[in-house]
Every structure is written in C-alpha cells, then in structure tokens.
Amino acid sequence: MLHHLADLLLHPALTLGTTVVTWAEVLGFLTGVVNVWLLVREHVANWAVGILNVALLLVVFWDSALYADAGLQLVYVVLGLYGWWHWLYGRGRRRELAVSRTSAAEWAWLAAASAAGTLGLWLLLTRVTDSTVPWADAVTTVLSLAATYLQCRKKVESWWVWIAADLVYIPLYLYKDLWLTAVLYVVFLGLCVAGLAAWRGALRPAAAVPA
C-alpha cells in the first residue's frame, strides 16, 4: 500500500520549464509553507502539519537520491512528536513552553555533536551510497537536526540555524532540479527572518537561560 501511495505521489503534477514536478513536491511545498507560518505564530499545530510535510518530502528526496535528507525526514517524525509534547507540557504542570535563549554550555555540546555528525554522515554517504552531493547532504542534514532540537525547546536561536541550513539547501535543490522545493526554501528563508523577529519579541526577560 505504501509503495502504491509513493507511486501516486511521484506522478507528474506540473512542468516548470523542462523540469517535471511531482505531486509529492507540490504537496510538500504547500504543507511546508503552512508549517513554517504556524511555527512563526508559535501555534502548536505546526508539529502536526510538519509531520505530514516531512512524510511528503521523504518521497521527494529519496527519489532524487538525497539519502541523508530522506532519512532525516524519519528523524523529523520522532522529533515532531517530541516537540509537540514539549511545547504543550515542557514547563511541567501542563503549562506551555515559553521562548528562551540557548545557554553557552548547550551551544558547546551542540557544535561538537554537529561537527562529529557531519563528518560521520559524509563518510557514510561517500562509502555506502551513490550520492553525488555527500558533503552538502551531510551539512544540511546536521544543521537541520540542530535547528529542530532548538526549535523543540523553543530557543530563539533555532531560527539562525535554520537560516544557515536554508542558504545551503537552496543551491543544493537547484542543482538537483528540485525547482519547486528550492522556491519553498526561499519562502522558508523569508519566514525564518520573520520568525526570528517574532520570537525575539516573545522573549521574556526572566527566561534568559534554559533548564
């Protein structure tokens, strides 16, 4: 059944110039925009829409031999469920989580883990897969994981990490002829700037350092 659904999603939906765009990419574009718009507004429904979005993008990326990005979508499902719960009950006593800043200690271990993860994933993609862009695939995957972790904990700096990831994703998807997905990430980039401004405004003076 899943194989049949994937086949349906990979049917052509439209053509941009000489590039065929599948239904998976079109629906991934639409759910992606809604997801980030909800995230900017701090609406908890962003997690539900986000899980649908990553399921669609998994099909797109696997079909384009972006294996690390495809695998990343599975991790996103787990992180999406965690983020959903943490936003609702992360402060205990069933109180919603507030926007806060990332501590220096958290930055240190996150940077170390990201460096190690990028190197390890690059080696894996180089030796095990036929990926033509192992370095870019590894970098974007690790940046996205770091950004999602910070997003789950409602850290304002998550937007800066997303911006860095998007700046690599856009040329990567253009190179892979995923034109609509590249446009989606340009939209994401603009929404990330808006999200950064909105979450900065939501910062509470007493919430400078996370638990």
C-alpha positions as CSV (number, residue, x, y, z in Angstrom):
1,M,0.0,0.0,0.0
2,L,2.8,2.4,0.9
3,H,4.6,1.6,-2.3
4,H,1.4,2.3,-4.3
5,L,0.9,5.6,-2.5
6,A,4.6,6.6,-3.2
7,D,4.0,5.8,-6.9
8,L,0.9,8.1,-6.9
9,L,2.8,10.9,-5.2
10,L,5.6,10.6,-7.8
11,H,3.2,11.1,-10.7
12,P,3.8,14.4,-12.6
13,A,1.7,17.3,-11.3
14,L,3.1,20.1,-13.5
15,T,6.1,21.2,-15.5
16,L,8.4,24.1,-14.7
17,G,10.3,24.8,-17.9
18,T,11.8,21.4,-18.8
19,T,11.5,20.1,-15.2
20,V,8.7,17.8,-14.2
21,V,7.3,18.5,-10.7
22,T,5.6,15.6,-8.9
23,W,2.6,15.7,-6.6
24,A,4.8,14.9,-3.7
25,E,6.8,18.1,-4.3
26,V,3.7,20.2,-4.8
27,L,2.1,19.0,-1.6
28,G,5.4,19.2,0.2
29,F,5.6,22.9,-0.9
30,L,2.1,23.7,0.4
31,T,2.4,21.9,3.7
32,G,5.8,23.3,4.2
33,V,4.6,26.9,3.9
34,V,1.7,26.3,6.3
35,N,4.0,24.5,8.7
36,V,6.5,27.4,9.0
37,W,3.8,30.0,9.1
38,L,2.2,28.3,12.1
39,L,5.7,28.0,13.7
40,V,6.3,31.7,13.3
41,R,3.0,32.3,15.1
42,E,4.0,29.8,17.9
43,H,1.0,27.7,17.1
44,V,1.3,24.1,18.3
45,A,-0.4,22.8,15.2
46,N,2.8,23.4,13.3
47,W,4.0,20.0,14.6
48,A,1.1,18.0,13.1
49,V,1.4,19.8,9.7
50,G,5.2,19.4,9.9
51,I,4.9,15.6,10.3
52,L,2.7,15.5,7.1
53,N,5.2,17.7,5.3
54,V,8.3,15.6,6.1
55,A,6.4,12.4,5.0
56,L,5.9,14.0,1.6
57,L,9.5,15.3,1.4
58,L,10.8,11.9,2.3
59,V,9.4,10.6,-1.0
60,V,10.8,13.6,-2.9
61,F,14.3,13.3,-1.5
62,W,14.6,9.5,-1.9
63,D,13.5,9.8,-5.5
64,S,16.3,12.4,-6.0
65,A,19.0,10.3,-4.3
66,L,19.3,12.7,-1.4
67,Y,19.5,9.8,1.0
68,A,20.6,11.7,4.1
69,D,17.8,14.2,3.6
70,A,15.3,11.3,3.1
71,G,16.5,9.6,6.3
72,L,16.3,13.0,8.1
73,Q,12.6,13.1,7.5
74,L,12.1,9.9,9.6
75,V,14.0,11.5,12.4
76,Y,11.8,14.6,12.0
77,V,8.7,12.5,12.7
78,V,10.1,11.4,16.1
79,L,11.3,15.0,16.8
80,G,7.9,16.3,15.7
81,L,6.1,14.2,18.3
82,Y,8.6,15.2,20.9
83,G,8.4,18.9,20.0
84,W,4.6,18.7,20.1
85,W,4.6,17.3,23.6
86,H,7.4,19.6,24.8
87,W,5.6,22.7,23.6
88,L,2.5,21.7,25.4
89,Y,4.0,20.4,28.6
90,G,7.7,21.3,28.6
91,R,7.4,23.5,31.6
92,G,5.7,20.9,33.8
93,R,2.3,21.2,35.3
94,R,0.8,21.2,31.8
95,R,2.0,24.7,31.1
96,E,3.1,25.7,27.6
97,L,6.8,26.3,27.0
98,A,8.0,29.9,26.6
99,V,10.6,31.2,24.1
100,S,14.1,31.4,25.7
101,R,17.8,31.7,24.7
102,T,20.3,28.9,24.3
103,S,22.9,28.6,27.0
104,A,26.7,28.6,26.3
105,A,27.0,25.0,27.5
106,E,24.2,23.9,25.2
107,W,25.9,25.7,22.2
108,A,29.2,24.0,23.0
109,W,27.9,20.4,23.0
110,L,25.7,21.1,20.0
111,A,28.6,22.4,18.0
112,A,30.8,19.4,18.9
113,A,28.0,17.0,18.1
114,S,27.3,18.8,14.8
115,A,30.9,18.6,13.7
116,A,31.2,14.9,14.5
117,G,27.8,14.2,12.9
118,T,28.7,16.0,9.7
119,L,32.0,14.1,9.3
120,G,30.4,10.8,10.1
121,L,27.5,11.2,7.8
122,W,29.8,12.4,4.9
123,L,31.9,9.3,5.3
124,L,28.8,7.1,5.3
125,L,27.3,8.8,2.2
126,T,30.6,8.6,0.4
127,R,31.3,5.0,1.0
128,V,27.8,3.4,1.1
129,T,25.6,5.4,-1.3
130,D,25.7,6.8,-4.9
131,S,25.1,10.3,-3.6
132,T,26.6,13.0,-5.9
133,V,26.5,15.6,-3.2
134,P,27.6,13.8,0.0
135,W,29.1,16.9,1.7
136,A,26.2,19.2,1.1
137,D,23.7,16.5,2.1
138,A,25.6,15.8,5.3
139,V,25.9,19.5,6.3
140,T,22.2,20.3,5.6
141,T,21.1,17.2,7.5
142,V,23.1,18.0,10.6
143,L,22.2,21.7,10.6
144,S,18.5,20.8,10.3
145,L,18.7,18.3,13.2
146,A,20.4,21.0,15.3
147,A,17.8,23.6,14.4
148,T,14.9,21.1,15.1
149,Y,16.4,20.3,18.5
150,L,16.5,24.0,19.4
151,Q,13.0,24.5,17.9
152,C,11.6,21.7,20.1
153,R,13.0,23.6,23.1
154,K,11.7,26.9,21.8
155,K,15.1,28.5,21.6
156,V,15.1,31.8,19.6
157,E,18.5,30.9,18.1
158,S,16.9,28.0,16.2
159,W,15.9,30.5,13.5
160,W,19.6,31.4,12.9
161,V,20.5,27.7,12.4
162,W,17.5,27.3,10.1
163,I,18.7,30.3,8.1
164,A,22.2,28.8,7.7
165,A,20.7,25.5,6.6
166,D,18.4,27.2,4.1
167,L,21.3,29.1,2.5
168,V,22.8,25.7,1.7
169,Y,19.6,23.9,0.8
170,I,18.5,26.4,-1.9
171,P,21.5,25.9,-4.3
172,L,21.5,22.2,-3.5
173,Y,17.9,21.7,-4.6
174,L,18.5,23.9,-7.7
175,Y,21.5,21.6,-8.6
176,K,19.2,18.6,-8.2
177,D,16.5,20.2,-10.4
178,L,14.0,20.4,-7.5
179,W,12.9,23.8,-8.5
180,L,9.7,24.0,-6.6
181,T,11.4,22.7,-3.4
182,A,14.1,25.4,-4.0
183,V,11.4,28.0,-4.2
184,L,9.9,26.6,-1.0
185,Y,13.2,27.1,0.8
186,V,13.4,30.7,-0.4
187,V,10.0,31.1,1.2
188,F,11.3,29.3,4.3
189,L,14.2,31.8,4.4
190,G,11.9,34.7,4.5
191,L,9.7,33.1,7.1
192,C,12.8,32.3,9.2
193,V,13.6,36.0,9.3
194,A,10.0,36.8,10.3
195,G,10.2,34.0,12.9
196,L,13.4,35.3,14.4
197,A,11.8,38.8,14.8
198,A,8.6,37.3,16.3
199,W,10.4,35.1,18.7
200,R,12.7,37.8,19.8
201,G,9.7,39.9,20.6
202,A,8.2,37.0,22.6
203,L,11.3,36.6,24.8
204,R,10.7,37.1,28.5
205,P,13.4,38.8,30.5
206,A,13.4,36.1,33.1
207,A,13.9,33.3,30.6
208,A,17.5,34.0,29.6
209,V,18.9,30.6,30.3
210,P,17.2,27.2,29.7
211,A,16.9,24.4,32.1
